[in-house]
Amino acid sequence: MPKRNDLEYKALKLITNTGSNGILQSELWRKLGASSREGSRIAIKLENKGLIRREKELSGGRWTYRLYPKREPITIDSIADCPCFTCPESARCEPWGAISPNTCEKLTEWILRLIQEKEGAKPTANSGET
């Protein structure tokens, strides 16, 4: 029988890999090979540690919980369109130099666009203006 910490780690990994879809508590226990009691305790422990969130859901006529990760895994997609990767000045760019990320309009516009997309707003043409 696996140790509880091993099951917690495996549970967190499974929950994290589901991303924003989450996973039903009962499905998680089946994948872990754990009892429902043991699975509930693991989920509560992960929630108390601030690693997941549990939302009550009616599934198949029964109340259960859907488990969501608090943090999603980082992917290369999150930075793939960063303007720094294709910038002709990147070799000369440094934090306090004449060419700097602190004053780069393209980088600022990219960051603002990411924030607007995260909030569900559409980027505007003048998003780099202050």
BALOKE-41841 format. One record per residue (C-alpha): z, y negated, x negated; residue in one letter. Coordinates in steps of 0.1 Angstrom, whole numbers, padded with zeros to 4 digits, always signed. Layout:
<nodes>
ZYXa;...
</nodes>
This chain:
<nodes>
+0000+0000+0000m;-0010-0034-0015p;+0016-0060-0023k;+0021-0089+0001r;+0010-0115-0025n;-0022-0095-0030d;-0028-0095+0008l;-0021-0133+0009e;-0046-0139-0018y;-0072-0117-0002k;-0065-0133+0032a;-0069-0168+0018l;-0101-0158+0001k;-0116-0144+0033l;-0105-0174+0053i;-0119-0198+0027t;-0152-0180+0027n;-0156-0185+0065t;-0158-0223+0060g;-0158-0244+0091s;-0164-0214+0114n;-0130-0199+0107g;-0121-0163+0114i;-0101-0147+0142l;-0067-0135+0132q;-0074-0100+0145s;-0107-0098+0126e;-0089-0108+0094l;-0063-0081+0098w;-0090-0055+0102r;-0108-0066+0071k;-0075-0066+0051l;-0064-0032+0065g;-0031-0048+0075a;-0010-0044+0107s;-0010-0073+0132s;+0026-0080+0124r;+0020-0082+0087e;-0012-0103+0093g;+0007-0128+0115s;+0033-0132+0088r;+0007-0138+0062i;-0011-0164+0083a;+0021-0182+0091i;+0030-0182+0054k;-0004-0196+0044l;-0001-0222+0071e;+0034-0233+0059n;+0020-0236+0024k;-0006-0260+0037g;-0035-0238+0028l;-0049-0230+0063i;-0047-0243+0098r;-0043-0221+0129r;-0058-0230+0163e;-0050-0211+0195k;-0081-0196+0211e;-0089-0175+0241l;-0111-0145+0229s;-0119-0115+0250g;-0094-0126+0276g;-0066-0127+0251r;-0049-0155+0233w;-0052-0154+0195t;-0056-0177+0166y;-0086-0188+0147r;-0078-0195+0111l;-0095-0223+0091y;-0093-0232+0055p;-0078-0266+0047k;-0102-0269+0018r;-0137-0255+0016e;-0151-0241-0016p;-0171-0265-0037i;-0208-0259-0040t;-0236-0274-0061i;-0251-0288-0029d;-0223-0314-0028s;-0237-0332-0059i;-0273-0320-0060a;-0288-0354-0050d;-0265-0375-0072c;-0287-0403-0087p;-0271-0399-0121c;-0290-0366-0127f;-0324-0383-0126t;-0314-0417-0140c;-0334-0428-0170p;-0304-0448-0183e;-0279-0419-0182s;-0278-0415-0220a;-0266-0451-0223r;-0243-0451-0192c;-0206-0453-0200e;-0176-0465-0180p;-0172-0499-0196w;-0207-0505-0211g;-0235-0527-0200a;-0249-0498-0180i;-0219-0483-0161s;-0211-0461-0131p;-0187-0489-0121n;-0216-0513-0114t;-0244-0489-0105c;-0260-0498-0071e;-0277-0464-0067k;-0245-0445-0073l;-0226-0468-0049t;-0252-0463-0022e;-0251-0426-0027w;-0213-0424-0024i;-0214-0447+0007l;-0241-0425+0023r;-0219-0394+0017l;-0189-0411+0033i;-0210-0421+0063q;-0224-0386+0067e;-0189-0372+0066k;-0178-0396+0093e;-0209-0387+0114g;-0225-0422+0111a;-0261-0428+0100k;-0266-0445+0067p;-0279-0481+0069t;-0304-0498+0047a;-0279-0523+0035n;-0251-0498+0028s;-0247-0510-0008g;-0239-0546+0001e;-0203-0558+0002t;
</nodes>
